[in-house]
Structure formats: structure tokens, C-alpha cells
Amino acid sequence: MKQIHNFINGEFVATGKTFDKRSPLDNAIIAKVHEAGRGEVDAAVAAARAALAGPWGKLTVAERVDLLYGVADGINQRFDEFLAAECADTGKPMSLARHLDIPRGAANFKIFADVIKNVPTECFEMATPDGRGAMNYSVRRPVGVVGVICPWNLPLLLMTWKVGPALACGNAVVVKPSEETPQTATLLGEVMNAVGIPKGVYNVVHGFGPNSAGEFVTTHARVDAITFTGETRTGAAIMQAAANGGRPVSLEMGGKNPAIVFADCDFDAAIEGTLRSVFANCGQVCLGTERIYVERPIFERFVAALKRGAEGLKIGPPEDATTGIGPLISREHQSKVLSYYKRAAELGATVVTGGGVPEMPEHLKDGAWVQPTIWTGLDDDSPIAREEIFGPCTLIQPFDGEDEVIRRANDTQYGLACSIWTRDLARAHRIAPQIEAGLVWVNSWFLRDLRTPFGGAKQSGIGREGGVHSLEFYTELKNICIKL
């Protein structure tokens, strides 16, 4: 049985307590994961602090940049190993992970190495009463030890989205991957050692939330900042923990993202983009679309076309090149998603397609499979329209005017993302600023310039990451005033 260890101070560390990692494909146990206790978390934080005080803290920006380029190259050199580990943990199609998860996971190190290498600070001359003046300039210093709490839907990509800028800025990290997806974070430890990242800079502790590694990291007095991606309830608990000691947090949390489709849209592009935004990664994308508002003249046509697209997605295992959708992450999450499928039917929804569990071959019957599902016929107050499901499903509703659809799109506790589909750019410019979300796409979805700010509004998050905005979290600006 494969053993997945913690990675602390450059060493792989076993513990006396393990938990099972099960495959989403068939629920079989594929690895034993060594759970970190308080002692292991203490050791990881101590190693991180020692690295900051030691060789890592003494490197120049140019030297850090070279090492981070080496990490990116090291991931790419072992591309197939990372691909296999990611797909074993998540069950997602290899075609998706090969295109997105692994290359983006590697690129995050180079992107933020380039940012830190080129970002300026500020300088101001000021007058003084004696006429000689003074000069103020700013320098960036790492915030210290960063606790990184990662999700299971895009494990490598979203972990390196945080570790990349944290290390570029000179911090050390203690990473707590999701218990569902422990493998790529651990494998990255081998790359860190091979590249020559000093011991203690990158640490990984495995476990759960309450009374386990997650709680021990977020409540640790010597963790200086916490960054988290995951559900809103967990983010709120982390924020409460971080309040003890006044530590900064960066939180990307839940979403119930709308798409707004106007009758004048490029219809084929809107269908293709919305099909991806609903069903990519089996709907397990924080930016995914769970609410679609379609202008009434094209409503029936849009529903029919999206139905054809959903029914054309082949459900299957990762290694099959024709697979368009894999399983959910776990049987537990399958139960949650199926509870919403059942609830929608009880509320009288029209099930356009899906709504249950697909027929799978015998060897895959115990996996976390669900059908891609589309509903119509429910109103804005239904739980299907208001609660995050995080599965391959969406509710389509008609609308009649701009003011109406803006109000309905904003009528949610969340505010992460929105897509607007229209050929009328004046309308797009008019509507986009009125949408209460951190990211609004026009005629696209998941198109990301990594230099731009990323984060949520309302209960979808606090803070912004990406480009120089990441540096604002992972560094502290210090002003130095020189009297001339």
C-alpha cells in the first residue's frame, strides 16, 4: 500500500496515525496518509522559522528567482508523475489535468518570480522646516511563516497559486492539503529538495480540520498569515482563529455564480462557454456557473442546446482520451450533490437532463459518479437557486430586462464570478460594474490573466491575489524616512 508522508524540514515524516485515501473512481483504498498531530505541526512551523532566520532569509531576490524557476522546471520534468498523482486523487480527466492543472501549477512559480523581480516600490521627497528636506522610500519584507490551506478541486494549481508568491516574496510555508488530495503537495517536496530549496522553506502536514492539522496550523501562534481556498463556513472559522494575534488572512470562499445570456449573444460561443463553466471538472470549480439567466426570446433554444451538449459529455475514467467528465471527489460529496438532485425533484423542478447516477461498468459502480444535470422551472427563492452545490448541475431561468437580471444575479450572499454573453459592448460595459462579484467575464469564462486581481465579494472572500496584488498579502511594506 502506498504511504503518503508529511514533509517537514526537508524530510518525509511518518506518524503513528494514518487515514485512508480512496479513489473517486471505485472507492478503493489507494494510499495510507500519515496524519500530522500537534507535534508535527510544531516541528513544521519551527523549521519554517529557522529557514527564515537562516539561508533562505539571506538569499537575494535574484537567487530566489533562480530557485523558483528551477521548481517550475522540476515539475515539468516530472510532468507525468504529477499528472498521475493528480488524477488518482481527483478522478478528473487526464486531458483536463494535462492542459490545466499541471502546467498552470508549474507556471505559478515562474509567474510570481517574474513579478517579484520587476515590481517597484515608492519614493517621496518631502520638505522640512529647516529647508534640508527628507526622503521616504519603501521596501518589501516577507510576512514570515504562511499557513496555506488548500482545496481538493484543483489541488496542485491552487496550492502553487499561493506557495509560488509566498516563496517569491521570501516567506516560508506550512501547507495543509485537503485530506482528499494529498499526493501532489507531497510530491512537490521531492522537487524542492532536488532543486536545492533550503530545508524548512516548504513543509506539508496532512490531516483534517477540527482537532487535526488544519486547526493546529491556523491556530498556531507562530504562523504569521493564513491563506485559504474552500467553503465559506471553513473560511469563517479560519478568520476567527486568525483574529487571535491579529494575523492577516486571504480567503477565497464559496460561490453561486450566475451567467447572463442576452438574445443578441454569439449563440454557439455562449453554449460552448457555458457548457464548460457548468460541467468542467464535474462542476467542482469555485468559478463554475450554477445559475443561468437567459433572455426570454432564446430561452427554449438555449435550454435545448445546453441539453444536447451535456448529454454529449462522455462519463468515464481519467485515462480515456474521450472522457469529458469524471467522478466527484468522494462518495461523501456524491451524497451531498445527490441530495440536491432529490430536493430539486421534490420542489417540482423540470429535469431537462440527468438528475441521478449514471450506469457504470461493474468495476466502477462504487465510484462517486453523478449525471450532468440541468433544471428549469424553479424560482429564485428555491435552495437550488441559492445554495452552493458544487456539482455538474445548473438551473436555467428566463429574464426580460437588464434591471431585472442585474437584481436577480446580485440577490445572493456570494459574489465570486459572473459571465455576461452579449454582442452589445455598451451593454456589457453598463452591466459589468453593477454585478457584485470579484470577477466578471464578458463573452468568455475562465480566461485568466494572472497579473490581474482575483478574489471574491461578500461571503465569497476577503483580499485579492494575482500579480502585484499577491505581494500586498505576502509582504509587509516598510517605510524608511531619511532626514537629509
C-alpha positions in Angstrom: 0.0 0.0 0.0 1.3 3.4 -0.9 2.4 5.6 2.0 2.0 9.4 1.9 4.1 11.1 4.5 4.3 14.6 5.8 7.2 16.7 4.5 8.9 18.6 7.3 12.3 20.4 7.3 13.3 18.6 4.0 12.4 15.1 5.3 9.5 12.8 4.8 7.9 12.1 8.2 5.8 9.2 9.2 3.4 9.2 12.1 1.7 6.6 14.2 -1.7 7.6 12.8 -2.9 7.1 9.2 -6.1 7.6 7.3 -7.3 6.1 4.0 -7.2 7.8 0.7 -9.9 6.4 -1.5 -10.2 6.6 -5.3 -13.2 8.6 -6.6 -13.4 6.1 -9.4 -14.3 3.0 -7.4 -13.9 3.9 -3.7 -10.9 1.5 -3.4 -8.2 2.5 -0.9 -5.2 3.6 -2.9 -2.9 5.0 -0.2 -2.4 5.4 3.6 -1.9 9.1 4.6 0.1 9.9 7.7 -1.9 12.3 9.8 0.1 15.1 11.4 -0.6 15.9 15.1 0.2 19.0 17.0 3.8 17.9 17.4 4.4 17.6 13.6 2.8 21.0 13.0 5.0 22.5 15.7 8.0 21.0 14.0 7.0 22.3 10.6 6.5 25.8 12.0 9.8 25.7 13.8 11.6 24.5 10.6 10.0 27.4 8.7 11.1 29.9 11.2 14.6 28.5 11.2 14.7 28.8 7.4 13.7 32.4 7.6 16.5 33.1 10.1 19.0 31.0 8.1 20.0 30.5 4.5 16.6 31.3 2.9 16.3 34.6 4.6 19.7 35.6 3.4 19.1 35.0 -0.3 18.9 37.9 -2.8 15.8 38.3 -4.9 17.7 37.1 -7.9 18.8 33.9 -6.1 15.2 33.2 -5.0 14.0 33.8 -8.6 16.5 31.3 -10.0 15.4 28.6 -7.4 11.7 29.1 -8.2 12.4 28.8 -11.9 14.1 25.5 -11.0 11.0 24.4 -9.1 8.8 25.1 -12.2 11.2 23.2 -14.4 11.4 20.3 -11.9 7.6 19.9 -12.0 7.6 19.9 -15.8 10.5 17.4 -15.9 8.3 15.0 -13.7 5.1 16.0 -15.5 3.7 12.5 -15.9 4.2 11.7 -12.2 2.3 14.8 -11.2 -0.4 14.1 -13.8 -0.8 10.5 -12.5 -0.9 11.6 -8.8 -3.4 14.4 -9.5 -5.8 12.2 -11.5 -5.5 9.4 -9.0 -6.6 11.7 -6.2 -9.3 13.6 -8.1 -10.5 11.2 -10.8 -10.6 14.1 -13.3 -9.9 13.5 -17.0 -6.2 13.4 -17.8 -7.0 15.6 -20.8 -8.1 18.4 -18.4 -5.3 18.0 -15.9 -2.7 17.8 -18.7 -3.9 21.1 -20.2 -4.7 23.0 -17.0 -3.7 21.6 -13.6 -0.1 20.6 -14.1 1.2 23.3 -16.5 -0.5 26.1 -14.5 0.8 24.6 -11.3 4.3 24.8 -12.6 3.9 28.2 -14.2 2.8 29.8 -10.9 6.4 29.7 -9.7 7.7 31.4 -12.8 4.9 34.0 -12.9 5.5 35.2 -9.4 9.2 35.0 -9.7 8.9 37.5 -12.5 6.6 39.7 -10.5 8.9 40.0 -7.5 11.9 40.6 -9.8 10.2 43.5 -11.6 7.8 45.2 -9.1 8.8 48.7 -8.0 8.2 50.3 -4.6 7.7 54.1 -4.0 9.9 57.0 -3.1 8.8 60.5 -2.0 10.8 63.7 -1.3 9.4 65.9 1.3 10.0 69.5 2.6 11.1 70.0 6.2 11.1 73.3 8.3 14.9 73.5 8.2 14.9 73.5 4.4 17.1 70.4 4.1 14.2 68.0 3.4 13.8 64.3 3.8 13.3 61.3 1.6 10.9 58.4 2.2 11.2 55.1 0.4 9.6 51.7 0.8 11.0 48.2 1.0 9.1 44.9 0.9 9.8 42.3 3.6 8.3 38.8 3.9 5.4 38.5 6.3 7.0 35.4 7.8 5.6 31.9 8.1 2.4 31.4 6.0 -0.1 28.7 6.6 -1.6 27.5 3.3 -4.9 25.7 3.5 -5.7 24.1 0.1 -8.8 22.7 -1.6 -9.3 19.4 -3.4 -10.8 20.5 -6.7 -7.6 21.9 -8.3 -5.0 20.7 -5.8 -1.7 21.5 -7.4 -2.8 24.6 -9.3 -4.4 26.3 -6.3 -1.7 25.3 -3.9 1.1 26.7 -6.0 -1.1 29.8 -6.7 -0.4 30.5 -3.0 3.0 28.9 -2.4 4.5 30.5 -5.6 4.1 34.1 -4.5 4.7 33.3 -0.8 8.1 31.9 -1.6 8.9 34.5 -4.2 8.4 37.1 -1.5 10.8 35.3 0.8 8.3 33.6 3.1 8.4 30.0 4.4 5.2 27.9 4.2 3.4 25.2 6.1 0.9 23.6 3.6 -2.2 21.6 4.7 -3.6 20.0 1.6 -7.1 18.7 1.6 -7.3 15.2 3.0 -8.9 14.2 -0.2 -5.9 15.2 -2.4 -2.6 14.7 -0.5 -0.3 13.4 -3.3 0.9 16.3 -5.4 1.7 18.5 -2.4 3.9 15.7 -1.1 5.5 15.0 -4.4 6.4 18.7 -4.7 8.7 18.1 -1.6 10.9 15.9 -3.7 11.2 18.6 -6.3 12.0 21.2 -3.7 14.9 19.0 -2.4 16.2 18.2 -5.9 16.3 21.9 -6.8 18.0 22.9 -3.6 15.3 24.9 -1.8 16.7 25.2 1.8 15.2 22.8 4.4 12.2 24.2 6.2 11.1 26.6 3.4 8.4 24.3 2.2 6.6 22.0 4.6 3.5 19.8 4.2 1.3 18.4 7.0 -1.6 16.1 6.3 -4.8 15.7 8.2 -8.3 17.1 8.6 -9.8 20.4 10.0 -11.0 20.4 13.7 -8.6 18.8 16.2 -6.2 17.9 13.4 -3.6 19.5 11.2 -5.9 22.2 9.8 -6.8 23.5 13.2 -3.2 23.2 14.5 -1.9 25.3 11.6 -4.5 28.0 11.7 -4.4 28.5 15.5 -0.6 28.3 15.8 0.8 31.4 17.4 3.9 31.4 15.3 2.1 31.2 11.9 2.1 34.9 10.8 -0.5 34.8 8.0 -3.1 32.3 6.6 -4.3 31.9 3.1 -7.2 29.6 2.3 -9.4 28.4 -0.5 -12.5 26.5 0.3 -16.1 26.7 1.6 -17.4 29.8 3.3 -18.1 28.1 6.7 -14.5 26.9 7.0 -13.2 30.3 5.9 -15.2 32.0 8.7 -13.7 29.6 11.2 -10.2 30.4 10.0 -10.8 34.1 10.2 -11.9 33.7 13.8 -8.7 31.7 14.5 -6.6 34.3 12.8 -8.1 37.1 14.9 -6.1 35.8 17.8 -2.9 37.6 17.3 -4.3 39.9 14.6 -2.9 37.8 11.8 -3.8 38.7 8.2 -5.9 36.3 6.1 -6.6 35.9 2.4 -9.8 33.9 1.9 -11.3 32.6 -1.3 -14.6 31.0 -0.4 -17.9 29.8 -1.9 -19.8 30.9 -4.8 -23.2 30.7 -6.6 -22.1 32.2 -9.8 -24.5 33.5 -12.4 -24.3 33.6 -16.2 -26.4 36.2 -18.0 -27.2 35.3 -21.7 -28.7 38.0 -23.9 -30.6 37.3 -27.0 -28.0 39.1 -29.2 -25.2 36.9 -28.0 -22.9 34.7 -30.2 -25.1 31.7 -29.5 -22.6 29.0 -30.3 -19.9 30.7 -28.2 -22.3 31.2 -25.3 -23.3 27.5 -25.4 -19.7 26.3 -25.6 -18.5 28.6 -22.8 -21.5 27.9 -20.5 -21.2 24.1 -21.1 -17.6 24.3 -19.8 -18.5 26.6 -16.9 -21.2 24.3 -15.7 -19.6 20.8 -16.2 -15.8 21.2 -16.3 -14.1 19.2 -13.5 -17.5 17.7 -12.8 -18.8 21.1 -11.7 -16.2 21.2 -8.9 -14.9 24.7 -9.8 -15.3 27.6 -7.5 -15.9 29.8 -10.5 -18.4 27.5 -12.1 -21.9 28.5 -13.2 -24.8 27.2 -11.1 -27.3 29.8 -12.2 -28.1 30.8 -15.8 -30.3 33.6 -16.8 -31.3 33.6 -20.4 -33.2 36.4 -22.2 -36.7 35.0 -23.0 -36.6 35.1 -26.8 -33.8 32.5 -26.9 -34.6 30.6 -23.7 -36.1 27.4 -25.1 -33.4 27.2 -27.8 -30.7 27.7 -25.2 -32.0 25.1 -22.9 -32.3 22.6 -25.8 -28.7 23.3 -27.0 -27.2 23.0 -23.5 -29.1 19.8 -23.0 -27.5 18.4 -26.2 -24.1 19.5 -25.0 -24.5 17.9 -21.6 -25.7 14.6 -23.0 -22.7 14.6 -25.3 -20.2 14.5 -22.4 -18.8 11.0 -22.0 -18.6 9.9 -18.4 -15.5 7.8 -17.7 -12.1 7.3 -16.2 -9.2 9.7 -16.5 -7.0 7.8 -18.9 -9.7 7.5 -21.6 -9.0 10.3 -24.0 -12.7 10.6 -24.9 -13.8 11.2 -21.3 -15.5 14.6 -20.9 -16.5 14.3 -17.2 -15.1 12.2 -14.4 -16.5 11.4 -10.9 -17.0 13.7 -8.0 -14.2 13.8 -5.4 -15.7 11.3 -3.0 -18.7 9.2 -2.0 -19.4 11.8 0.7 -19.6 14.6 -1.8 -21.7 12.4 -4.1 -24.2 12.1 -1.3 -24.4 15.8 -0.9 -24.9 16.5 -4.6 -27.5 13.7 -4.9 -29.4 15.2 -2.0 -29.8 18.4 -4.1 -30.9 16.3 -7.1 -33.6 14.7 -5.0 -34.5 18.1 -3.5 -34.9 19.7 -6.9 -37.3 16.9 -7.9 -39.3 17.3 -4.7 -39.6 21.0 -5.4 -41.1 20.4 -8.8 -38.2 21.2 -11.0 -38.3 20.2 -14.6 -35.3 17.9 -15.0 -34.1 18.7 -18.5 -31.4 16.1 -18.4 -29.6 14.0 -15.7 -30.8 14.0 -12.1 -29.3 10.8 -10.9 -26.4 8.3 -11.1 -25.2 7.0 -14.5 -24.9 3.4 -15.3 -21.2 2.5 -15.0 -19.3 -0.7 -15.6 -19.2 -3.2 -12.8 -15.6 -2.2 -11.7 -16.6 1.5 -11.4 -20.0 1.1 -9.8 -18.8 2.1 -6.3 -17.3 5.4 -7.5 -18.6 8.9 -6.9 -20.4 9.2 -10.2 -23.3 11.6 -10.9 -25.1 12.6 -14.1 -24.6 16.1 -15.6 -27.9 17.8 -14.7 -29.9 20.7 -15.9 -33.1 22.1 -14.3 -35.7 24.6 -15.2 -39.0 25.6 -13.5 -37.8 26.7 -10.1 -37.9 30.3 -8.8 -35.1 32.4 -7.3 -36.1 31.5 -3.7 -35.5 27.8 -4.1 -32.4 26.3 -2.4 -31.3 25.1 -5.8 -31.0 28.7 -6.8 -29.4 29.9 -3.6 -27.2 27.3 -2.1 -23.8 26.2 -3.5 -24.0 22.6 -4.7 -20.5 22.2 -6.3 -21.5 19.5 -8.7 -22.2 19.2 -12.5 -25.6 20.9 -12.4 -27.3 24.2 -13.1 -30.6 26.0 -13.0 -31.7 27.9 -16.1 -34.3 30.7 -15.8 -35.7 33.2 -18.3 -35.5 37.0 -17.8 -36.9 40.0 -19.7 -34.8 43.1 -19.0 -31.5 44.4 -17.8 -32.5 45.9 -14.4 -34.4 42.7 -13.6 -31.5 40.4 -14.4 -28.9 42.5 -12.5 -31.1 42.5 -9.4 -31.6 38.7 -9.6 -27.9 38.0 -10.3 -26.9 40.0 -7.3 -29.6 38.5 -5.0 -27.1 36.1 -3.2 -24.8 36.0 -0.3 -22.0 35.2 -2.6 -20.0 37.3 -5.1 -17.2 35.5 -6.7 -17.7 35.5 -10.5 -20.2 36.1 -13.3 -20.3 35.7 -17.1 -22.2 38.0 -19.5 -22.9 37.0 -23.0 -23.8 39.7 -25.5 -22.6 41.3 -28.7 -23.6 44.8 -27.4 -20.4 46.1 -25.8 -22.2 49.2 -24.5 -24.5 46.9 -22.6 -21.5 44.9 -21.3 -19.8 48.0 -20.0 -23.0 49.2 -18.5 -23.8 45.9 -16.7 -20.5 44.5 -15.6 -19.7 47.2 -13.0 -23.1 46.7 -11.4 -22.5 42.9 -10.8 -21.5 42.3 -7.2 -18.6 39.9 -7.9 -14.8 40.0 -7.8 -14.6 38.8 -11.4 -16.9 39.4 -14.4 -16.2 37.8 -17.8 -17.8 39.1 -21.0 -18.1 36.6 -23.8 -15.8 34.1 -22.0 -15.3 32.0 -19.0 -12.1 31.0 -17.0 -10.0 33.4 -19.1 -7.3 34.5 -16.7 -4.5 37.0 -17.0 -2.6 36.1 -13.8 -1.4 39.6 -13.4 -4.9 40.8 -12.6 -6.7 40.8 -9.1 -8.5 37.6 -8.2 -10.9 37.2 -5.2 -14.5 37.4 -4.1 -17.0 39.9 -2.8 -19.5 39.4 0.1 -19.2 35.9 1.5 -17.1 34.7 -1.4 -13.9 36.0 0.1 -11.5 38.6 1.6 -8.5 40.0 -0.2 -7.1 39.8 -3.7 -4.3 37.7 -5.2 -2.6 37.7 -8.6 0.3 39.8 -9.9 1.3 42.6 -7.6 -1.9 42.1 -5.6 -0.4 38.9 -4.2 2.6 40.8 -3.0 0.3 43.0 -0.9 -0.6 40.0 1.2 2.7 38.0 1.2 4.8 41.0 2.1 4.8 43.9 4.5 5.8 47.3 3.2 8.2 49.2 5.4 8.7 52.9 5.1 12.2 54.3 5.7 12.4 58.1 6.3 15.9 59.7 5.8 16.4 63.2 7.1 18.8 65.0 4.7 
